[in-house]
Amino acid sequence: MKFGLHIGQQNISMAEMRKTWTWADTAGFDWVDVWDHFYEAPPVDGNGSCFEATTCMAAMACETKNVRIGVLVLGMNYRHPAILANALVTIDHLSAGRLEIGLGAGWHQQEYAGYGIPFLPIGQRMDILEEGVKVVRMLTTQDRSDFQGKHFQLNNAACNPKPVQARPRIWVGGNGEKRTLRIAARHADGWNTPYPSVDEFKRLQGVLDMWCEKEGRDPATIERNVNLSFHMAATAADLERTERQYRETWGPASDAMRGRGVVLGLPDQAIDLVGRFKDAGAARVNIAQRPPLDWDALLAWSEQVIPAFAGK
């Protein structure tokens, strides 16, 4: 069982972000990633601070030695995929080959509106995602690339140098059963899903397996990971405070989220939850952390939860 740390880089200082990923590098995690947002998520009023994803990845690559460096997930229509591919290759070199490429269709409509980026219907955003995945794969693995899509074109395009890795893994993130999971079956090395219940995770895996069968893909070649919203209490004395922080984070959605992929309660309850996701087929559990960071809870996760799955 592997463990990741998903950092929501909103309303946090760069000093604390750097402390977080350097700590995680030797705290039992094999993966650290950030999200790709410019406004707060869940949406608030757009007044909070939020550091940009690819530059955070570059800093993380330089300041860690062990963890995989990722993002769950980069919104494909925020950046042209050829420009993105060049940035990602640079990050792979900075990290000595620890890059993980997470790609998605984008959903945060408030960001699109604020920046004047067209928020296209979901079908068109999925088309853009699939074309973008192809472009990133071609540029990171081929000497020269030609591609004539509806949204992106390449004309004898080069992306040099090539990554340190021969073929950086591409992750597709999301729960869309008709398009997202089919794109994952066609193109991805891994699939990540945010905040499902264990039963929903099992069901979605079945949909992914179905698409793999239709696409002629061995389902075992796609790694499956899950993000869990992290609100664990280190001790019983912390339960009231962590419950309050959970409700502040999710607001009106708190009650609905409680039955989904949320780490609540004490470390023993977290161990039980992780075990159920492991039994359901998750290769990695990522805890999604939004500020203010609860360092007592993070330490308890590292010292009690992760060791419970050592060698499993």
C-alpha distance (Angstrom), angle and dihedral (degrees) to the residues before:
residue distance angle dihedral
M1 . . .
K2 3.80 . .
F3 3.79 129.5 .
G4 3.78 132.1 -149.7
L5 3.79 137.0 -173.9
H6 3.81 117.3 -137.6
I7 3.81 109.8 -162.3
G8 3.78 119.3 -157.1
Q9 3.79 98.0 -154.1
Q10 3.81 97.1 -154.2
N11 3.80 126.6 122.5
I12 3.79 91.9 0.2
S13 3.78 133.2 115.8
M14 3.78 120.7 -114.2
A15 3.80 88.2 -122.5
E16 3.80 91.7 60.0
M17 3.79 92.3 44.4
R18 3.79 90.0 53.7
K19 3.79 90.3 47.5
T20 3.81 89.2 51.8
W21 3.79 99.1 52.9
T22 3.81 95.1 39.9
W23 3.82 89.0 51.2
A24 3.82 92.1 47.9
D25 3.81 90.2 51.4
T26 3.82 90.5 73.7
A27 3.82 101.1 22.3
G28 3.82 100.3 86.7
F29 3.80 99.3 -83.5
D30 3.79 120.6 124.5
W31 3.81 95.7 -169.9
V32 3.82 136.5 42.0
D33 3.77 123.3 179.9
V34 3.79 142.4 164.7
W35 3.78 132.5 -144.2
D36 3.79 128.8 -111.0
H37 3.79 105.8 -120.9
F38 3.79 136.2 124.1
Y39 3.81 96.5 -168.9
E40 3.81 129.6 42.2
A41 3.80 119.7 -72.5
P42 2.96 120.7 -119.7
P43 3.83 84.2 40.1
V44 3.80 117.8 -102.2
D45 3.81 120.1 158.1
G46 3.80 103.3 -51.5
N47 3.80 92.9 -110.7
G48 3.80 97.5 108.8
S49 3.78 122.6 96.2
C50 3.81 119.8 -106.3
F51 3.81 124.9 176.0
E52 3.81 118.9 -136.9
A53 3.79 116.4 -99.6
T54 3.82 107.9 -132.2
T55 3.80 94.2 47.9
C56 3.81 89.5 49.4
M57 3.81 88.4 51.8
A58 3.80 90.4 52.4
A59 3.81 91.6 50.9
M60 3.79 90.8 46.8
A61 3.79 90.6 50.0
C62 3.80 90.5 56.1
E63 3.81 96.5 45.2
T64 3.81 101.1 45.7
K65 3.78 133.3 60.6
N66 3.80 107.8 -172.8
V67 3.81 115.5 30.1
R68 3.78 126.3 85.1
I69 3.83 110.7 -109.7
G70 3.79 115.0 -132.5
V71 3.77 150.1 144.3
L72 3.79 126.4 -138.3
V73 2.89 95.1 -129.8
L74 3.79 140.2 -15.4
G75 3.81 111.5 -151.9
M76 3.78 103.9 -123.1
N77 3.79 97.3 -145.8
Y78 3.81 94.1 51.8
R79 3.83 91.6 74.5
H80 3.79 135.1 20.2
P81 3.83 104.4 -103.0
A82 3.80 93.3 -128.1
I83 3.81 91.0 56.0
L84 3.80 89.0 44.0
A85 3.81 91.4 51.1
N86 3.80 90.7 55.9
A87 3.81 91.6 50.5
L88 3.79 91.5 48.3
V89 3.79 93.3 49.9
T90 3.80 88.9 52.6
I91 3.81 89.7 51.8
D92 3.80 90.2 50.0
H93 3.80 89.6 55.7
L94 3.80 92.6 45.9
S95 3.81 89.3 53.1
A96 3.84 95.7 42.6
G97 3.78 91.5 -117.5
R98 3.82 104.2 -36.4
L99 3.81 99.0 120.6
E100 3.82 122.6 132.3
I101 3.84 116.6 -171.7
G102 3.80 115.3 -144.0
L103 3.82 117.4 -174.1
G104 3.79 133.1 -178.5
A105 3.79 143.0 162.2
G106 3.83 97.9 -107.7
W107 3.79 126.7 -120.2
H108 3.84 111.6 -173.9
Q109 3.79 99.0 110.1
Q110 3.80 94.0 -178.9
E111 3.82 90.1 63.6
Y112 3.78 92.8 49.4
A113 3.80 91.7 50.2
G114 3.80 93.6 46.9
Y115 3.80 93.9 50.6
G116 3.79 97.4 38.2
I117 3.79 93.7 -115.4
P118 3.81 109.9 148.7
F119 3.81 110.4 -109.9
L120 3.77 96.6 -147.2
P121 3.81 125.1 -165.1
I122 3.77 113.0 -79.3
G123 3.79 93.8 -105.4
Q124 3.79 91.4 58.1
R125 3.80 92.3 44.8
M126 3.79 88.7 53.5
D127 3.82 89.9 50.5
I128 3.80 88.8 52.6
L129 3.81 90.4 48.6
E130 3.79 93.7 51.8
E131 3.80 93.5 47.2
G132 3.80 90.2 46.4
V133 3.80 93.0 51.3
K134 3.80 89.0 53.5
V135 3.82 92.3 48.8
V136 3.81 94.0 48.8
R137 3.80 91.4 47.8
M138 3.80 93.2 48.8
L139 3.79 95.5 47.4
T140 3.81 94.3 46.8
T141 3.82 94.9 48.4
Q142 3.83 109.3 27.2
D143 3.79 130.7 68.7
R144 3.80 92.1 -136.4
S145 3.77 129.8 8.0
D146 3.78 136.9 -158.1
F147 3.78 120.8 -171.8
Q148 3.77 131.3 163.8
G149 3.77 110.4 -169.5
K150 3.77 132.7 153.8
H151 3.80 92.6 -106.5
F152 3.83 105.2 23.0
Q153 3.79 134.9 33.9
L154 3.80 132.5 -169.6
N155 3.79 123.2 -167.0
N156 3.79 113.4 -166.7
A157 3.80 85.4 -40.7
A158 3.80 123.5 -174.8
C159 3.78 129.8 -160.7
N160 3.80 108.5 -169.6
P161 2.90 139.1 -144.1
K162 3.76 98.0 32.4
P163 3.81 118.3 -131.3
V164 3.78 120.8 -82.7
Q165 3.81 86.2 -117.8
A166 3.78 115.1 70.2
R167 3.81 90.9 -133.3
P168 3.82 117.6 7.1
R169 3.78 111.6 -146.2
I170 3.79 117.7 -107.2
W171 3.78 119.3 -148.3
V172 3.79 123.7 -161.8
G173 3.78 114.2 -154.8
G174 3.78 129.5 -158.2
N175 3.79 145.1 64.5
G176 3.80 103.6 -109.1
E177 3.78 105.7 135.5
K178 3.81 99.5 -162.3
R179 3.80 101.5 45.5
T180 3.82 114.0 2.4
L181 3.78 95.9 54.6
R182 3.79 91.6 41.7
I183 3.83 90.6 52.5
A184 3.81 88.0 49.6
A185 3.79 90.3 51.5
R186 3.79 91.2 49.9
H187 3.77 101.8 42.6
A188 3.81 117.4 3.5
D189 3.79 134.0 97.0
G190 3.78 91.0 -159.8
W191 3.79 141.3 17.4
N192 3.79 125.5 -147.6
T193 3.78 125.7 -166.3
P194 3.82 125.2 -166.8
Y195 3.80 122.3 -132.8
P196 3.82 104.7 -24.2
S197 3.77 124.4 157.2
V198 3.80 115.6 -112.8
D199 3.80 90.6 -103.6
E200 3.80 92.0 48.9
F201 3.80 90.3 48.6
K202 3.80 89.7 54.1
R203 3.80 91.8 47.9
L204 3.80 93.9 49.1
Q205 3.79 90.5 49.2
G206 3.78 87.7 56.3
V207 3.81 89.5 54.2
L208 3.82 90.3 49.1
D209 3.81 90.3 49.9
M210 3.80 89.6 51.0
W211 3.80 91.5 53.3
C212 3.81 90.2 46.6
E213 3.78 89.4 55.3
K214 3.82 91.4 50.0
E215 3.81 91.4 47.6
G216 3.80 94.1 46.3
R217 3.80 92.2 -114.4
D218 3.79 127.1 142.6
P219 3.84 103.6 -120.4
A220 3.80 89.8 -146.9
T221 3.82 89.9 67.8
I222 3.82 92.1 68.4
E223 3.81 116.2 76.8
R224 3.81 114.2 -142.6
N225 3.80 121.4 -145.6
V226 3.77 133.8 174.3
N227 3.80 133.4 -152.2
L228 3.81 117.0 -143.6
S229 3.79 123.1 -166.2
F230 3.80 104.9 -119.2
H231 3.80 119.3 -132.2
M232 3.80 102.2 136.5
A233 3.80 120.3 149.7
A234 3.79 117.8 -134.3
T235 3.82 92.0 -147.9
A236 3.79 138.4 7.2
A237 3.80 88.9 -101.6
D238 3.82 88.8 63.3
L239 3.80 97.2 52.5
E240 3.78 97.3 93.4
R241 3.80 92.6 48.8
T242 3.81 94.4 47.4
E243 3.81 91.2 47.7
R244 3.79 89.2 53.3
Q245 3.80 91.3 48.8
Y246 3.80 90.3 49.2
R247 3.80 91.5 54.1
E248 3.80 91.9 46.4
T249 3.81 90.2 52.3
W250 3.79 98.4 48.4
G251 3.80 100.7 27.5
P252 3.82 113.1 179.6
A253 3.82 90.3 5.3
S254 3.82 93.2 59.5
D255 3.78 97.2 99.7
A256 3.79 94.1 46.3
M257 3.81 92.4 45.6
R258 3.81 91.9 52.9
G259 3.79 90.6 76.4
R260 3.79 92.7 48.5
G261 3.82 134.8 62.2
V262 3.78 102.0 -38.6
V263 3.80 128.4 132.4
L264 3.80 105.7 -138.2
G265 3.78 133.2 158.4
L266 3.79 127.4 22.7
P267 3.84 132.4 -26.2
D268 3.82 93.1 -92.5
Q269 3.81 89.7 57.4
A270 3.80 89.9 47.2
I271 3.80 90.8 52.4
D272 3.78 89.7 52.5
L273 3.82 91.9 49.8
V274 3.81 93.8 47.9
G275 3.80 89.8 48.1
R276 3.79 91.1 54.7
F277 3.80 91.6 50.6
K278 3.80 89.7 47.9
D279 3.80 90.7 52.0
A280 3.82 88.2 48.5
G281 3.81 91.1 58.1
A282 3.81 106.1 -92.0
A283 3.80 111.2 149.7
R284 3.80 92.7 -169.5
V285 3.78 135.7 18.8
N286 3.80 115.5 -152.6
I287 3.78 118.5 -162.8
A288 3.79 111.2 -143.3
Q289 3.79 110.4 -143.2
R290 3.79 126.0 -166.9
P291 3.80 122.4 -175.4
P292 2.91 139.8 -64.4
L293 3.79 85.1 65.7
D294 3.79 116.1 -141.4
W295 3.78 102.0 -143.6
D296 3.80 94.2 -177.7
A297 3.81 89.3 57.0
L298 3.81 93.0 45.0
L299 3.80 90.6 51.6
A300 3.81 90.9 48.0
W301 3.82 89.5 51.2
S302 3.81 90.5 50.8
E303 3.80 95.9 43.6
Q304 3.82 101.3 37.4
V305 3.80 112.4 17.9
I306 3.81 103.0 39.9
P307 3.85 94.5 46.0
A308 3.82 89.4 53.1
F309 3.81 87.6 70.7
A310 3.78 99.1 41.3
G311 3.79 108.9 144.5
K312 3.81 92.9 1.7
